[in-house]
Amino acid sequence: MPKVYARRRLSILAAITGLIAMASVFNGPTASAALPTPVSAATARTYLASLTVATENRTGYDRDLFPTWITISGTCNTREYVLKRDGSNVVVNSACTATSGSWYSVYDGATWTAASDLDIDHLVPLAEAWDSGASAWTTAQRQAFANDVTRPQLIAVTDNVNQSKSDQDPAEWMPPLSSYACTYVRAWVQVKYYYNLKVDSAEKSKLSSVLSGC
């Protein structure tokens, strides 16, 4: 075989090998288990500095004031949409219910093969939104917030970890997997900034502390 063709063949084989390697990375659980990429730490620090600091007031909160889950695409509601987005090799039936797949929970590093083991977390909890500004919104605005798949607000995570978080802010609760801290607070600040929500003093202090190390 002439040298020029041999070199060309080796080059093609190397390219194919590279593509296969890239595919394995993107198919891995950590690659698919991600909410929309939040703003950078620098941008988050700028956003945080502009947020109004105020005492929270949860008076009047009711989860039913934030309608969930709505139809997002075809037969898929918000929960089903996020499960498909955040999982690997997810198979759904005609009703868009996940029948198989694999999900990596970025909060605690656990991997699950049953959709029933996952909750869809509102990164900024609905009650937290209520007492930092959403109490003044219309029902339509609260519905949009509760089903927002465009901002980094919804993510599939281990159910009992999400339940331990409940409606706490970062001053009270952070993901057990410390390597996810920066992503979590960047997303938190982005969502609060986008929706013009307030922060309390302890929350802002915690967010500032984490962001300073990102």
C-alpha positions in Angstrom: 0.0 0.0 0.0 1.5 3.4 -1.0 2.5 5.5 2.1 0.1 8.4 1.2 -2.9 6.0 1.3 -1.6 4.3 4.5 -1.4 7.7 6.2 -4.9 8.6 5.0 -6.3 5.3 6.3 -4.7 5.8 9.7 -6.1 9.3 9.8 -9.6 8.1 9.1 -9.3 5.4 11.7 -8.1 7.9 14.2 -11.0 10.2 13.4 -13.5 7.3 13.8 -11.9 6.2 17.1 -12.2 9.8 18.3 -15.9 10.0 17.4 -16.6 6.7 19.2 -14.9 8.0 22.3 -16.9 11.2 22.1 -20.1 9.3 21.8 -19.3 7.2 24.8 -18.8 10.4 26.8 -22.1 12.0 25.7 -24.0 8.8 26.4 -22.6 8.5 29.9 -24.9 9.2 32.8 -23.3 12.4 34.0 -23.4 13.9 30.5 -27.2 13.4 30.1 -28.1 14.2 33.7 -28.0 18.0 33.4 -30.4 20.8 33.5 -29.9 23.8 31.1 -26.4 25.1 31.7 -26.6 28.0 34.2 -24.7 31.3 33.9 -21.0 31.5 34.8 -19.9 32.2 38.4 -18.9 35.7 37.4 -22.3 36.4 35.9 -24.0 34.9 38.9 -22.1 37.1 41.3 -23.2 40.1 39.2 -26.8 38.9 39.3 -26.7 38.3 43.0 -25.4 41.8 43.8 -28.5 43.2 42.1 -31.1 41.1 43.9 -33.2 42.8 46.6 -32.6 41.5 50.1 -35.8 41.1 52.2 -37.3 39.1 55.0 -39.3 36.1 53.7 -43.0 35.7 54.4 -44.6 32.4 53.6 -48.1 33.5 54.6 -50.8 32.2 52.2 -48.6 29.7 50.4 -50.4 26.7 48.8 -48.7 24.4 46.3 -52.0 24.3 44.3 -51.3 28.0 43.5 -48.5 26.7 41.2 -50.2 24.4 38.7 -48.0 21.4 37.8 -47.5 19.4 35.6 -48.6 20.8 32.2 -48.2 19.4 28.7 -44.8 20.4 27.3 -44.5 18.4 24.1 -46.8 15.9 22.4 -48.2 13.7 25.2 -45.4 14.5 27.6 -46.1 16.6 30.6 -43.3 18.5 32.5 -42.2 15.5 34.7 -42.1 13.2 31.7 -40.2 15.7 29.6 -37.5 16.2 32.3 -37.2 12.5 32.8 -36.5 12.0 29.1 -34.1 14.9 29.0 -32.1 13.9 32.1 -31.9 10.2 31.5 -29.8 7.9 29.4 -31.5 5.5 26.9 -34.9 6.4 28.2 -37.8 4.4 26.6 -41.3 5.7 26.9 -44.7 4.4 26.0 -47.4 6.1 24.0 -48.4 8.1 27.0 -44.8 9.3 27.4 -44.4 7.4 30.6 -40.8 6.2 31.1 -40.7 2.4 31.0 -36.9 2.0 31.2 -33.7 4.0 31.3 -30.9 5.2 33.6 -30.8 8.3 35.6 -27.8 9.8 37.4 -28.7 12.1 40.3 -26.3 15.0 40.4 -27.3 15.9 44.0 -26.0 12.7 45.5 -24.2 10.7 42.8 -26.7 7.8 42.8 -27.8 6.1 39.6 -31.3 4.7 39.2 -33.1 2.5 36.6 -36.7 3.1 37.7 -38.3 6.5 37.1 -40.3 6.0 40.3 -37.1 6.5 42.3 -36.8 10.1 41.0 -38.4 13.4 41.8 -38.4 16.4 39.6 -36.9 19.0 41.8 -37.9 22.7 41.5 -34.4 24.0 42.1 -35.8 27.2 43.6 -38.7 25.6 45.5 -42.3 26.8 44.9 -42.7 27.9 48.6 -39.4 29.8 48.4 -40.5 31.5 45.2 -43.8 32.4 46.9 -42.2 34.2 49.9 -39.6 36.0 47.7 -42.0 37.5 45.3 -44.3 35.0 43.6 -47.2 35.7 46.0 -47.8 38.8 43.8 -47.9 36.9 40.6 -50.9 35.7 38.5 -51.7 32.0 38.4 -50.4 31.9 34.8 -47.1 33.4 35.9 -46.8 30.8 38.7 -47.6 28.0 36.3 -44.9 29.2 34.0 -42.4 29.2 36.8 -43.4 25.7 38.1 -43.0 24.2 34.6 -40.0 26.1 33.3 -37.8 23.8 31.3 -35.9 26.7 29.6 -34.1 28.0 32.7 -32.0 25.8 35.1 -35.0 25.3 37.4 -36.1 21.6 36.9 -34.0 18.5 37.4 -34.5 14.8 38.0 -32.9 13.7 41.3 -33.1 11.0 43.9 -36.6 11.2 45.5 -35.6 11.0 49.1 -32.8 13.6 48.6 -35.3 16.0 47.1 -37.7 15.3 50.0 -34.9 16.1 52.5 -34.4 19.4 50.7 -38.1 20.2 50.9 -38.5 24.0 50.5 -35.2 25.1 52.0 -32.8 27.7 50.5 -29.0 27.2 50.2 -28.4 28.7 53.6 -30.4 25.7 55.0 -29.7 22.9 52.5 -27.1 22.2 49.8 -26.7 19.1 47.6 -24.9 16.3 49.5 -22.5 16.0 46.5 -20.2 19.0 47.2 -18.8 18.9 43.7 -22.2 20.1 42.5 -22.3 23.1 44.8 -21.1 25.7 42.2 -23.6 24.6 39.5 -26.4 24.6 42.1 -25.9 28.1 43.3 -25.2 29.5 39.8 -28.6 28.0 38.7 -30.3 29.3 41.9 -29.1 32.8 41.3 -30.0 32.7 37.6 -33.5 31.6 38.3 -34.0 34.2 41.0 -32.6 37.0 38.8 -34.7 36.0 35.8 -37.9 36.0 37.9 -37.0 39.1 39.9 -37.2 37.2 43.2 -35.8 38.5 46.4 -33.2 36.8 48.7 -33.0 36.9 52.5 -29.7 37.9 54.2 -28.6 34.4 55.2 -29.4 33.1 51.7 -27.4 35.8 50.1 -24.5 35.2 52.4 -24.4 31.5 51.6 -24.7 32.1 47.9 -21.9 34.7 48.0 -19.7 32.3 50.0 -20.1 29.4 47.5 -19.7 31.6 44.5 -16.5 33.1 45.7 -14.9 29.7 45.5 -16.3 28.8 42.0 
